[in-house]
Amino acid sequence: MTRIFTLENLGCANCAAKLERSLNKMKEVDSATVTFMTKRLVIEAQEEKMDAVVQEAGRIIKKLEPKVEVKPR
């Protein structure tokens, strides 16, 4: 299953790369891609685990980049 989000207030390409690396370390995530230019986050995970993955991803993003807001697309 794939979910797409907008990352409002994402400040730089380095921040995007840092978020992408951290999200891909989650064992439940099959793939996570953060694109700075479009401020887009794409998460792929098993459907039954997606809600938990999205919640944990939100916590990770807030911890690393407190100003970033995660909005569903």
PDB file of N, CA, C, O and CB in Angstrom:
ATOM      1  N   MET A   1       0.846  -1.165   0.000  1.00  0.00           N
ATOM      2  CA  MET A   1       0.000   0.000   0.000  1.00  0.00           C
ATOM      3  C   MET A   1       0.899   1.237   0.000  1.00  0.00           C
ATOM      4  O   MET A   1       1.962   1.248   0.619  1.00  0.00           O
ATOM      5  CB  MET A   1      -0.967  -0.007   1.220  1.00  0.00           C
ATOM      6  N   THR A   2       0.457   2.264  -0.697  1.00  0.00           N
ATOM      7  CA  THR A   2       1.211   3.509  -0.793  1.00  0.00           C
ATOM      8  C   THR A   2       0.381   4.659  -0.244  1.00  0.00           C
ATOM      9  O   THR A   2      -0.805   4.784  -0.551  1.00  0.00           O
ATOM     10  CB  THR A   2       1.626   3.789  -2.252  1.00  0.00           C
ATOM     11  N   ARG A   3       1.011   5.492   0.565  1.00  0.00           N
ATOM     12  CA  ARG A   3       0.373   6.715   1.071  1.00  0.00           C
ATOM     13  C   ARG A   3       1.276   7.881   0.715  1.00  0.00           C
ATOM     14  O   ARG A   3       2.500   7.770   0.778  1.00  0.00           O
ATOM     15  CB  ARG A   3       0.119   6.646   2.628  1.00  0.00           C
ATOM     16  N   ILE A   4       0.668   9.006   0.339  1.00  0.00           N
ATOM     17  CA  ILE A   4       1.406  10.191  -0.086  1.00  0.00           C
ATOM     18  C   ILE A   4       1.028  11.361   0.823  1.00  0.00           C
ATOM     19  O   ILE A   4      -0.142  11.568   1.144  1.00  0.00           O
ATOM     20  CB  ILE A   4       1.111  10.530  -1.583  1.00  0.00           C
ATOM     21  N   PHE A   5       2.052  12.122   1.232  1.00  0.00           N
ATOM     22  CA  PHE A   5       1.859  13.255   2.135  1.00  0.00           C
ATOM     23  C   PHE A   5       2.623  14.466   1.618  1.00  0.00           C
ATOM     24  O   PHE A   5       3.589  14.338   0.866  1.00  0.00           O
ATOM     25  CB  PHE A   5       2.315  12.899   3.568  1.00  0.00           C
ATOM     26  N   THR A   6       2.172  15.640   2.035  1.00  0.00           N
ATOM     27  CA  THR A   6       2.899  16.882   1.792  1.00  0.00           C
ATOM     28  C   THR A   6       3.592  17.266   3.092  1.00  0.00           C
ATOM     29  O   THR A   6       2.992  17.206   4.166  1.00  0.00           O
ATOM     30  CB  THR A   6       1.942  18.028   1.289  1.00  0.00           C
ATOM     31  N   LEU A   7       4.854  17.660   2.990  1.00  0.00           N
ATOM     32  CA  LEU A   7       5.635  18.081   4.159  1.00  0.00           C
ATOM     33  C   LEU A   7       5.764  19.604   4.123  1.00  0.00           C
ATOM     34  O   LEU A   7       6.696  20.140   3.522  1.00  0.00           O
ATOM     35  CB  LEU A   7       7.056  17.394   4.180  1.00  0.00           C
ATOM     36  N   GLU A   8       4.837  20.287   4.758  1.00  0.00           N
ATOM     37  CA  GLU A   8       4.864  21.749   4.777  1.00  0.00           C
ATOM     38  C   GLU A   8       5.998  22.237   5.674  1.00  0.00           C
ATOM     39  O   GLU A   8       6.283  21.633   6.708  1.00  0.00           O
ATOM     40  CB  GLU A   8       3.506  22.318   5.262  1.00  0.00           C
ATOM     41  N   ASN A   9       6.638  23.320   5.277  1.00  0.00           N
ATOM     42  CA  ASN A   9       7.743  23.953   6.008  1.00  0.00           C
ATOM     43  C   ASN A   9       9.028  23.128   5.983  1.00  0.00           C
ATOM     44  O   ASN A   9       9.892  23.318   6.839  1.00  0.00           O
ATOM     45  CB  ASN A   9       7.333  24.194   7.442  1.00  0.00           C
ATOM     46  N   LEU A  10       9.172  22.221   5.025  1.00  0.00           N
ATOM     47  CA  LEU A  10      10.419  21.472   4.875  1.00  0.00           C
ATOM     48  C   LEU A  10      11.479  22.441   4.382  1.00  0.00           C
ATOM     49  O   LEU A  10      11.327  23.036   3.315  1.00  0.00           O
ATOM     50  CB  LEU A  10      10.254  20.257   3.890  1.00  0.00           C
ATOM     51  N   GLY A  11      12.568  22.608   5.161  1.00  0.00           N
ATOM     52  CA  GLY A  11      13.504  23.694   4.929  1.00  0.00           C
ATOM     53  C   GLY A  11      14.584  23.508   3.890  1.00  0.00           C
ATOM     54  O   GLY A  11      14.964  24.475   3.229  1.00  0.00           O
ATOM     55  N   CYS A  12      15.098  22.293   3.717  1.00  0.00           N
ATOM     56  CA  CYS A  12      16.228  22.130   2.802  1.00  0.00           C
ATOM     57  C   CYS A  12      16.339  20.679   2.333  1.00  0.00           C
ATOM     58  O   CYS A  12      15.717  19.776   2.891  1.00  0.00           O
ATOM     59  CB  CYS A  12      17.539  22.573   3.481  1.00  0.00           C
ATOM     60  N   ALA A  13      17.143  20.487   1.300  1.00  0.00           N
ATOM     61  CA  ALA A  13      17.340  19.149   0.743  1.00  0.00           C
ATOM     62  C   ALA A  13      18.011  18.224   1.758  1.00  0.00           C
ATOM     63  O   ALA A  13      17.720  17.028   1.794  1.00  0.00           O
ATOM     64  CB  ALA A  13      18.180  19.224  -0.539  1.00  0.00           C
ATOM     65  N   ASN A  14      18.900  18.767   2.576  1.00  0.00           N
ATOM     66  CA  ASN A  14      19.554  17.964   3.599  1.00  0.00           C
ATOM     67  C   ASN A  14      18.532  17.457   4.619  1.00  0.00           C
ATOM     68  O   ASN A  14      18.611  16.315   5.072  1.00  0.00           O
ATOM     69  CB  ASN A  14      20.653  18.781   4.300  1.00  0.00           C
ATOM     70  N   CYS A  15      17.582  18.306   4.972  1.00  0.00           N
ATOM     71  CA  CYS A  15      16.528  17.898   5.904  1.00  0.00           C
ATOM     72  C   CYS A  15      15.702  16.771   5.295  1.00  0.00           C
ATOM     73  O   CYS A  15      15.359  15.811   5.986  1.00  0.00           O
ATOM     74  CB  CYS A  15      15.619  19.099   6.267  1.00  0.00           C
ATOM     75  N   ALA A  16      15.383  16.879   4.014  1.00  0.00           N
ATOM     76  CA  ALA A  16      14.622  15.843   3.319  1.00  0.00           C
ATOM     77  C   ALA A  16      15.379  14.521   3.329  1.00  0.00           C
ATOM     78  O   ALA A  16      14.793  13.468   3.582  1.00  0.00           O
ATOM     79  CB  ALA A  16      14.322  16.271   1.876  1.00  0.00           C
ATOM     80  N   ALA A  17      16.676  14.576   3.056  1.00  0.00           N
ATOM     81  CA  ALA A  17      17.501  13.363   3.047  1.00  0.00           C
ATOM     82  C   ALA A  17      17.569  12.735   4.432  1.00  0.00           C
ATOM     83  O   ALA A  17      17.517  11.512   4.565  1.00  0.00           O
ATOM     84  CB  ALA A  17      18.916  13.680   2.546  1.00  0.00           C
ATOM     85  N   LYS A  18      17.685  13.563   5.459  1.00  0.00           N
ATOM     86  CA  LYS A  18      17.734  13.068   6.836  1.00  0.00           C
ATOM     87  C   LYS A  18      16.429  12.360   7.195  1.00  0.00           C
ATOM     88  O   LYS A  18      16.449  11.292   7.807  1.00  0.00           O
ATOM     89  CB  LYS A  18      18.004  14.227   7.821  1.00  0.00           C
ATOM     90  N   LEU A  19      15.313  12.943   6.822  1.00  0.00           N
ATOM     91  CA  LEU A  19      14.019  12.322   7.093  1.00  0.00           C
ATOM     92  C   LEU A  19      13.886  10.999   6.341  1.00  0.00           C
ATOM     93  O   LEU A  19      13.438   9.998   6.900  1.00  0.00           O
ATOM     94  CB  LEU A  19      12.875  13.272   6.705  1.00  0.00           C
ATOM     95  N   GLU A  20      14.275  11.007   5.081  1.00  0.00           N
ATOM     96  CA  GLU A  20      14.174   9.793   4.270  1.00  0.00           C
ATOM     97  C   GLU A  20      15.002   8.650   4.866  1.00  0.00           C
ATOM     98  O   GLU A  20      14.526   7.518   4.952  1.00  0.00           O
ATOM     99  CB  GLU A  20      14.632  10.078   2.834  1.00  0.00           C
ATOM    100  N   ARG A  21      16.224   8.943   5.273  1.00  0.00           N
ATOM    101  CA  ARG A  21      17.076   7.905   5.890  1.00  0.00           C
ATOM    102  C   ARG A  21      16.429   7.352   7.154  1.00  0.00           C
ATOM    103  O   ARG A  21      16.407   6.139   7.361  1.00  0.00           O
ATOM    104  CB  ARG A  21      18.475   8.474   6.223  1.00  0.00           C
ATOM    105  N   SER A  22      15.910   8.225   7.988  1.00  0.00           N
ATOM    106  CA  SER A  22      15.306   7.798   9.252  1.00  0.00           C
ATOM    107  C   SER A  22      14.056   6.963   9.029  1.00  0.00           C
ATOM    108  O   SER A  22      13.855   5.955   9.706  1.00  0.00           O
ATOM    109  CB  SER A  22      14.968   9.006  10.108  1.00  0.00           C
ATOM    110  N   LEU A  23      13.222   7.369   8.094  1.00  0.00           N
ATOM    111  CA  LEU A  23      11.989   6.630   7.825  1.00  0.00           C
ATOM    112  C   LEU A  23      12.269   5.265   7.210  1.00  0.00           C
ATOM    113  O   LEU A  23      11.551   4.303   7.483  1.00  0.00           O
ATOM    114  CB  LEU A  23      11.088   7.434   6.903  1.00  0.00           C
ATOM    115  N   ASN A  24      13.296   5.172   6.390  1.00  0.00           N
ATOM    116  CA  ASN A  24      13.640   3.881   5.789  1.00  0.00           C
ATOM    117  C   ASN A  24      14.244   2.907   6.788  1.00  0.00           C
ATOM    118  O   ASN A  24      14.339   1.716   6.494  1.00  0.00           O
ATOM    119  CB  ASN A  24      14.603   4.086   4.648  1.00  0.00           C
ATOM    120  N   LYS A  25      14.653   3.376   7.956  1.00  0.00           N
ATOM    121  CA  LYS A  25      15.171   2.489   9.001  1.00  0.00           C
ATOM    122  C   LYS A  25      14.056   1.768   9.750  1.00  0.00           C
ATOM    123  O   LYS A  25      14.311   0.794  10.459  1.00  0.00           O
ATOM    124  CB  LYS A  25      16.017   3.281   9.983  1.00  0.00           C
ATOM    125  N   MET A  26      12.821   2.242   9.596  1.00  0.00           N
ATOM    126  CA  MET A  26      11.698   1.592  10.262  1.00  0.00           C
ATOM    127  C   MET A  26      11.486   0.216   9.632  1.00  0.00           C
ATOM    128  O   MET A  26      11.403   0.098   8.409  1.00  0.00           O
ATOM    129  CB  MET A  26      10.402   2.460  10.160  1.00  0.00           C
ATOM    130  N   LYS A  27      11.400  -0.827  10.466  1.00  0.00           N
ATOM    131  CA  LYS A  27      11.317  -2.185   9.926  1.00  0.00           C
ATOM    132  C   LYS A  27      10.016  -2.442   9.171  1.00  0.00           C
ATOM    133  O   LYS A  27       9.988  -3.288   8.277  1.00  0.00           O
ATOM    134  CB  LYS A  27      11.456  -3.191  11.046  1.00  0.00           C
ATOM    135  N   GLU A  28       8.947  -1.739   9.505  1.00  0.00           N
ATOM    136  CA  GLU A  28       7.657  -1.952   8.845  1.00  0.00           C
ATOM    137  C   GLU A  28       7.565  -1.267   7.487  1.00  0.00           C
ATOM    138  O   GLU A  28       6.658  -1.561   6.709  1.00  0.00           O
ATOM    139  CB  GLU A  28       6.540  -1.459   9.731  1.00  0.00           C
ATOM    140  N   VAL A  29       8.494  -0.354   7.191  1.00  0.00           N
ATOM    141  CA  VAL A  29       8.459   0.422   5.949  1.00  0.00           C
ATOM    142  C   VAL A  29       9.170  -0.343   4.839  1.00  0.00           C
ATOM    143  O   VAL A  29      10.328  -0.738   4.977  1.00  0.00           O
ATOM    144  CB  VAL A  29       9.112   1.814   6.149  1.00  0.00           C
ATOM    145  N   ASP A  30       8.448  -0.546   3.731  1.00  0.00           N
ATOM    146  CA  ASP A  30       9.072  -1.159   2.557  1.00  0.00           C
ATOM    147  C   ASP A  30       9.910  -0.129   1.814  1.00  0.00           C
ATOM    148  O   ASP A  30      10.990  -0.435   1.309  1.00  0.00           O
ATOM    149  CB  ASP A  30       8.003  -1.760   1.617  1.00  0.00           C
ATOM    150  N   SER A  31       9.395   1.106   1.754  1.00  0.00           N
ATOM    151  CA  SER A  31      10.103   2.187   1.068  1.00  0.00           C
ATOM    152  C   SER A  31       9.537   3.527   1.533  1.00  0.00           C
ATOM    153  O   SER A  31       8.328   3.676   1.713  1.00  0.00           O
ATOM    154  CB  SER A  31       9.983   2.042  -0.481  1.00  0.00           C
ATOM    155  N   ALA A  32      10.424   4.493   1.722  1.00  0.00           N
ATOM    156  CA  ALA A  32      10.017   5.866   2.035  1.00  0.00           C
ATOM    157  C   ALA A  32      10.870   6.801   1.187  1.00  0.00           C
ATOM    158  O   ALA A  32      12.096   6.691   1.158  1.00  0.00           O
ATOM    159  CB  ALA A  32      10.174   6.187   3.576  1.00  0.00           C
ATOM    160  N   THR A  33      10.203   7.723   0.497  1.00  0.00           N
ATOM    161  CA  THR A  33      10.895   8.670  -0.362  1.00  0.00           C
ATOM    162  C   THR A  33      10.442  10.078  -0.011  1.00  0.00           C
ATOM    163  O   THR A  33       9.245  10.366   0.029  1.00  0.00           O
ATOM    164  CB  THR A  33      10.634   8.361  -1.859  1.00  0.00           C
ATOM    165  N   VAL A  34      11.416  10.960   0.247  1.00  0.00           N
ATOM    166  CA  VAL A  34      11.126  12.368   0.509  1.00  0.00           C
ATOM    167  C   VAL A  34      11.759  13.186  -0.613  1.00  0.00           C
ATOM    168  O   VAL A  34      12.962  13.102  -0.858  1.00  0.00           O
ATOM    169  CB  VAL A  34      11.663  12.818   1.922  1.00  0.00           C
ATOM    170  N   THR A  35      10.928  13.977  -1.287  1.00  0.00           N
ATOM    171  CA  THR A  35      11.403  14.821  -2.382  1.00  0.00           C
ATOM    172  C   THR A  35      11.304  16.271  -1.940  1.00  0.00           C
ATOM    173  O   THR A  35      10.208  16.787  -1.718  1.00  0.00           O
ATOM    174  CB  THR A  35      10.584  14.575  -3.692  1.00  0.00           C
ATOM    175  N   PHE A  36      12.452  16.927  -1.813  1.00  0.00           N
ATOM    176  CA  PHE A  36      12.468  18.304  -1.326  1.00  0.00           C
ATOM    177  C   PHE A  36      11.762  19.269  -2.275  1.00  0.00           C
ATOM    178  O   PHE A  36      11.004  20.128  -1.824  1.00  0.00           O
ATOM    179  CB  PHE A  36      13.895  18.756  -1.112  1.00  0.00           C
ATOM    180  N   MET A  37      11.994  19.145  -3.560  1.00  0.00           N
ATOM    181  CA  MET A  37      11.436  20.102  -4.526  1.00  0.00           C
ATOM    182  C   MET A  37       9.907  20.136  -4.486  1.00  0.00           C
ATOM    183  O   MET A  37       9.308  21.204  -4.616  1.00  0.00           O
ATOM    184  CB  MET A  37      11.903  19.753  -5.938  1.00  0.00           C
ATOM    185  N   THR A  38       9.283  18.987  -4.309  1.00  0.00           N
ATOM    186  CA  THR A  38       7.821  18.928  -4.276  1.00  0.00           C
ATOM    187  C   THR A  38       7.285  18.853  -2.849  1.00  0.00           C
ATOM    188  O   THR A  38       6.076  18.894  -2.626  1.00  0.00           O
ATOM    189  CB  THR A  38       7.328  17.730  -5.073  1.00  0.00           C
ATOM    190  N   LYS A  39       8.211  18.741  -1.877  1.00  0.00           N
ATOM    191  CA  LYS A  39       7.850  18.603  -0.462  1.00  0.00           C
ATOM    192  C   LYS A  39       6.890  17.426  -0.271  1.00  0.00           C
ATOM    193  O   LYS A  39       5.893  17.520   0.444  1.00  0.00           O
ATOM    194  CB  LYS A  39       7.209  19.911   0.068  1.00  0.00           C
ATOM    195  N   ARG A  40       7.221  16.328  -0.928  1.00  0.00           N
ATOM    196  CA  ARG A  40       6.358  15.156  -0.961  1.00  0.00           C
ATOM    197  C   ARG A  40       7.016  13.978  -0.255  1.00  0.00           C
ATOM    198  O   ARG A  40       8.207  13.721  -0.425  1.00  0.00           O
ATOM    199  CB  ARG A  40       6.017  14.785  -2.402  1.00  0.00           C
ATOM    200  N   LEU A  41       6.221  13.267   0.540  1.00  0.00           N
ATOM    201  CA  LEU A  41       6.648  12.034   1.207  1.00  0.00           C
ATOM    202  C   LEU A  41       5.782  10.904   0.676  1.00  0.00           C
ATOM    203  O   LEU A  41       4.555  10.998   0.692  1.00  0.00           O
ATOM    204  CB  LEU A  41       6.538  12.148   2.775  1.00  0.00           C
ATOM    205  N   VAL A  42       6.414   9.841   0.208  1.00  0.00           N
ATOM    206  CA  VAL A  42       5.706   8.654  -0.249  1.00  0.00           C
ATOM    207  C   VAL A  42       6.174   7.492   0.630  1.00  0.00           C
ATOM    208  O   VAL A  42       7.366   7.196   0.709  1.00  0.00           O
ATOM    209  CB  VAL A  42       5.969   8.370  -1.786  1.00  0.00           C
ATOM    210  N   ILE A  43       5.219   6.845   1.283  1.00  0.00           N
ATOM    211  CA  ILE A  43       5.522   5.701   2.145  1.00  0.00           C
ATOM    212  C   ILE A  43       4.849   4.469   1.571  1.00  0.00           C
ATOM    213  O   ILE A  43       3.667   4.494   1.230  1.00  0.00           O
ATOM    214  CB  ILE A  43       5.056   5.953   3.612  1.00  0.00           C
ATOM    215  N   GLU A  44       5.614   3.391   1.466  1.00  0.00           N
ATOM    216  CA  GLU A  44       5.070   2.101   1.055  1.00  0.00           C
ATOM    217  C   GLU A  44       5.261   1.124   2.209  1.00  0.00           C
ATOM    218  O   GLU A  44       6.356   0.978   2.752  1.00  0.00           O
ATOM    219  CB  GLU A  44       5.761   1.575  -0.257  1.00  0.00           C
ATOM    220  N   ALA A  45       4.151   0.451   2.574  1.00  0.00           N
ATOM    221  CA  ALA A  45       4.178  -0.544   3.644  1.00  0.00           C
ATOM    222  C   ALA A  45       2.974  -1.459   3.465  1.00  0.00           C
ATOM    223  O   ALA A  45       2.081  -1.180   2.665  1.00  0.00           O
ATOM    224  CB  ALA A  45       4.170   0.132   5.062  1.00  0.00           C
ATOM    225  N   GLN A  46       2.960  -2.548   4.212  1.00  0.00           N
ATOM    226  CA  GLN A  46       1.818  -3.457   4.147  1.00  0.00           C
ATOM    227  C   GLN A  46       0.572  -2.747   4.666  1.00  0.00           C
ATOM    228  O   GLN A  46       0.639  -1.967   5.615  1.00  0.00           O
ATOM    229  CB  GLN A  46       2.090  -4.751   4.962  1.00  0.00           C
ATOM    230  N   GLU A  47      -0.551  -3.023   4.039  1.00  0.00           N
ATOM    231  CA  GLU A  47      -1.788  -2.315   4.357  1.00  0.00           C
ATOM    232  C   GLU A  47      -2.157  -2.420   5.827  1.00  0.00           C
ATOM    233  O   GLU A  47      -2.561  -1.428   6.433  1.00  0.00           O
ATOM    234  CB  GLU A  47      -2.917  -2.847   3.514  1.00  0.00           C
ATOM    235  N   GLU A  48      -2.026  -3.593   6.406  1.00  0.00           N
ATOM    236  CA  GLU A  48      -2.423  -3.781   7.811  1.00  0.00           C
ATOM    237  C   GLU A  48      -1.509  -3.053   8.797  1.00  0.00           C
ATOM    238  O   GLU A  48      -1.881  -2.860   9.954  1.00  0.00           O
ATOM    239  CB  GLU A  48      -2.437  -5.259   8.144  1.00  0.00           C
ATOM    240  N   LYS A  49      -0.341  -2.656   8.360  1.00  0.00           N
ATOM    241  CA  LYS A  49       0.598  -1.937   9.238  1.00  0.00           C
ATOM    242  C   LYS A  49       0.662  -0.442   8.948  1.00  0.00           C
ATOM    243  O   LYS A  49       1.342   0.300   9.656  1.00  0.00           O
ATOM    244  CB  LYS A  49       1.984  -2.529   9.101  1.00  0.00           C
ATOM    245  N   MET A  50      -0.040   0.001   7.914  1.00  0.00           N
ATOM    246  CA  MET A  50       0.113   1.382   7.442  1.00  0.00           C
ATOM    247  C   MET A  50      -0.254   2.421   8.500  1.00  0.00           C
ATOM    248  O   MET A  50       0.464   3.410   8.646  1.00  0.00           O
ATOM    249  CB  MET A  50      -0.739   1.598   6.214  1.00  0.00           C
ATOM    250  N   ASP A  51      -1.346   2.231   9.242  1.00  0.00           N
ATOM    251  CA  ASP A  51      -1.733   3.228  10.242  1.00  0.00           C
ATOM    252  C   ASP A  51      -0.646   3.419  11.290  1.00  0.00           C
ATOM    253  O   ASP A  51      -0.330   4.550  11.658  1.00  0.00           O
ATOM    254  CB  ASP A  51      -3.038   2.822  10.917  1.00  0.00           C
ATOM    255  N   ALA A  52      -0.075   2.326  11.770  1.00  0.00           N
ATOM    256  CA  ALA A  52       1.005   2.407  12.764  1.00  0.00           C
ATOM    257  C   ALA A  52       2.246   3.050  12.158  1.00  0.00           C
ATOM    258  O   ALA A  52       2.926   3.832  12.822  1.00  0.00           O
ATOM    259  CB  ALA A  52       1.348   1.005  13.309  1.00  0.00           C
ATOM    260  N   VAL A  53       2.544   2.728  10.906  1.00  0.00           N
ATOM    261  CA  VAL A  53       3.704   3.310  10.216  1.00  0.00           C
ATOM    262  C   VAL A  53       3.536   4.823  10.092  1.00  0.00           C
ATOM    263  O   VAL A  53       4.480   5.573  10.340  1.00  0.00           O
ATOM    264  CB  VAL A  53       3.887   2.671   8.813  1.00  0.00           C
ATOM    265  N   VAL A  54       2.347   5.272   9.712  1.00  0.00           N
ATOM    266  CA  VAL A  54       2.097   6.705   9.542  1.00  0.00           C
ATOM    267  C   VAL A  54       2.229   7.436  10.875  1.00  0.00           C
ATOM    268  O   VAL A  54       2.796   8.527  10.925  1.00  0.00           O
ATOM    269  CB  VAL A  54       0.700   6.942   8.940  1.00  0.00           C
ATOM    270  N   GLN A  55       1.715   6.853  11.949  1.00  0.00           N
ATOM    271  CA  GLN A  55       1.837   7.482  13.270  1.00  0.00           C
ATOM    272  C   GLN A  55       3.296   7.592  13.693  1.00  0.00           C
ATOM    273  O   GLN A  55       3.729   8.643  14.163  1.00  0.00           O
ATOM    274  CB  GLN A  55       1.048   6.686  14.319  1.00  0.00           C
ATOM    275  N   GLU A  56       4.050   6.518  13.529  1.00  0.00           N
ATOM    276  CA  GLU A  56       5.464   6.539  13.913  1.00  0.00           C
ATOM    277  C   GLU A  56       6.257   7.492  13.022  1.00  0.00           C
ATOM    278  O   GLU A  56       7.146   8.191  13.508  1.00  0.00           O
ATOM    279  CB  GLU A  56       6.062   5.126  13.838  1.00  0.00           C
ATOM    280  N   ALA A  57       5.952   7.528  11.739  1.00  0.00           N
ATOM    281  CA  ALA A  57       6.634   8.453  10.825  1.00  0.00           C
ATOM    282  C   ALA A  57       6.385   9.891  11.266  1.00  0.00           C
ATOM    283  O   ALA A  57       7.299  10.714  11.241  1.00  0.00           O
ATOM    284  CB  ALA A  57       6.153   8.244   9.362  1.00  0.00           C
ATOM    285  N   GLY A  58       5.171  10.193  11.665  1.00  0.00           N
ATOM    286  CA  GLY A  58       4.860  11.540  12.160  1.00  0.00           C
ATOM    287  C   GLY A  58       5.677  11.906  13.380  1.00  0.00           C
ATOM    288  O   GLY A  58       6.152  13.035  13.501  1.00  0.00           O
ATOM    289  N   ARG A  59       5.844  10.949  14.289  1.00  0.00           N
ATOM    290  CA  ARG A  59       6.664  11.201  15.491  1.00  0.00           C
ATOM    291  C   ARG A  59       8.135  11.426  15.122  1.00  0.00           C
ATOM    292  O   ARG A  59       8.789  12.316  15.666  1.00  0.00           O
ATOM    293  CB  ARG A  59       6.546  10.015  16.482  1.00  0.00           C
ATOM    294  N   ILE A  60       8.638  10.627  14.208  1.00  0.00           N
ATOM    295  CA  ILE A  60      10.032  10.775  13.777  1.00  0.00           C
ATOM    296  C   ILE A  60      10.246  12.139  13.122  1.00  0.00           C
ATOM    297  O   ILE A  60      11.233  12.821  13.399  1.00  0.00           O
ATOM    298  CB  ILE A  60      10.422   9.643  12.797  1.00  0.00           C
ATOM    299  N   ILE A  61       9.327  12.525  12.262  1.00  0.00           N
ATOM    300  CA  ILE A  61       9.450  13.805  11.564  1.00  0.00           C
ATOM    301  C   ILE A  61       9.408  14.957  12.559  1.00  0.00           C
ATOM    302  O   ILE A  61      10.214  15.881  12.451  1.00  0.00           O
ATOM    303  CB  ILE A  61       8.333  13.963  10.517  1.00  0.00           C
ATOM    304  N   LYS A  62       8.503  14.931  13.513  1.00  0.00           N
ATOM    305  CA  LYS A  62       8.409  16.001  14.527  1.00  0.00           C
ATOM    306  C   LYS A  62       9.674  16.071  15.377  1.00  0.00           C
ATOM    307  O   LYS A  62      10.115  17.156  15.755  1.00  0.00           O
ATOM    308  CB  LYS A  62       7.184  15.776  15.437  1.00  0.00           C
ATOM    309  N   LYS A  63      10.251  14.920  15.671  1.00  0.00           N
ATOM    310  CA  LYS A  63      11.477  14.891  16.491  1.00  0.00           C
ATOM    311  C   LYS A  63      12.652  15.510  15.719  1.00  0.00           C
ATOM    312  O   LYS A  63      13.415  16.300  16.276  1.00  0.00           O
ATOM    313  CB  LYS A  63      11.821  13.428  16.912  1.00  0.00           C
ATOM    314  N   LEU A  64      12.792  15.152  14.448  1.00  0.00           N
ATOM    315  CA  LEU A  64      13.935  15.615  13.662  1.00  0.00           C
ATOM    316  C   LEU A  64      13.750  17.024  13.111  1.00  0.00           C
ATOM    317  O   LEU A  64      14.702  17.803  13.057  1.00  0.00           O
ATOM    318  CB  LEU A  64      14.189  14.663  12.526  1.00  0.00           C
ATOM    319  N   GLU A  65      12.531  17.349  12.703  1.00  0.00           N
ATOM    320  CA  GLU A  65      12.225  18.648  12.089  1.00  0.00           C
ATOM    321  C   GLU A  65      10.923  19.176  12.690  1.00  0.00           C
ATOM    322  O   GLU A  65       9.865  19.030  12.078  1.00  0.00           O
ATOM    323  CB  GLU A  65      12.113  18.529  10.524  1.00  0.00           C
ATOM    324  N   PRO A  66      10.978  19.788  13.878  1.00  0.00           N
ATOM    325  CA  PRO A  66       9.761  20.188  14.595  1.00  0.00           C
ATOM    326  C   PRO A  66       8.839  21.139  13.835  1.00  0.00           C
ATOM    327  O   PRO A  66       7.639  21.167  14.109  1.00  0.00           O
ATOM    328  CB  PRO A  66      10.144  20.826  15.872  1.00  0.00           C
ATOM    329  N   LYS A  67       9.364  21.914  12.891  1.00  0.00           N
ATOM    330  CA  LYS A  67       8.527  22.882  12.163  1.00  0.00           C
ATOM    331  C   LYS A  67       7.756  22.249  11.002  1.00  0.00           C
ATOM    332  O   LYS A  67       6.837  22.866  10.462  1.00  0.00           O
ATOM    333  CB  LYS A  67       9.393  24.014  11.634  1.00  0.00           C
ATOM    334  N   VAL A  68       8.119  21.037  10.619  1.00  0.00           N
ATOM    335  CA  VAL A  68       7.483  20.385   9.473  1.00  0.00           C
ATOM    336  C   VAL A  68       6.112  19.836   9.877  1.00  0.00           C
ATOM    337  O   VAL A  68       5.966  19.179  10.908  1.00  0.00           O
ATOM    338  CB  VAL A  68       8.383  19.246   8.919  1.00  0.00           C
ATOM    339  N   GLU A  69       5.115  20.124   9.041  1.00  0.00           N
ATOM    340  CA  GLU A  69       3.768  19.597   9.238  1.00  0.00           C
ATOM    341  C   GLU A  69       3.476  18.566   8.151  1.00  0.00           C
ATOM    342  O   GLU A  69       3.699  18.817   6.967  1.00  0.00           O
ATOM    343  CB  GLU A  69       2.708  20.741   9.217  1.00  0.00           C
ATOM    344  N   VAL A  70       2.976  17.403   8.569  1.00  0.00           N
ATOM    345  CA  VAL A  70       2.658  16.320   7.643  1.00  0.00           C
ATOM    346  C   VAL A  70       1.177  16.407   7.301  1.00  0.00           C
ATOM    347  O   VAL A  70       0.318  16.315   8.179  1.00  0.00           O
ATOM    348  CB  VAL A  70       3.015  14.922   8.253  1.00  0.00           C
ATOM    349  N   LYS A  71       0.886  16.585   6.008  1.00  0.00           N
ATOM    350  CA  LYS A  71      -0.496  16.718   5.540  1.00  0.00           C
ATOM    351  C   LYS A  71      -0.779  15.626   4.518  1.00  0.00           C
ATOM    352  O   LYS A  71       0.007  15.447   3.588  1.00  0.00           O
ATOM    353  CB  LYS A  71      -0.751  18.131   4.924  1.00  0.00           C
ATOM    354  N   PRO A  72      -1.882  14.889   4.663  1.00  0.00           N
ATOM    355  CA  PRO A  72      -2.233  13.883   3.657  1.00  0.00           C
ATOM    356  C   PRO A  72      -2.542  14.552   2.316  1.00  0.00           C
ATOM    357  O   PRO A  72      -3.055  15.670   2.275  1.00  0.00           O
ATOM    358  CB  PRO A  72      -3.446  13.043   4.129  1.00  0.00           C
ATOM    359  N   ARG A  73      -2.228  13.870   1.238  1.00  0.00           N
ATOM    360  CA  ARG A  73      -2.553  14.395  -0.099  1.00  0.00           C
ATOM    361  C   ARG A  73      -3.798  13.756  -0.604  1.00  0.00           C
ATOM    362  O   ARG A  73      -4.243  14.060  -1.711  1.00  0.00           O
ATOM    363  CB  ARG A  73      -1.412  14.164  -1.087  1.00  0.00           C
TER     364      ARG A  73
END
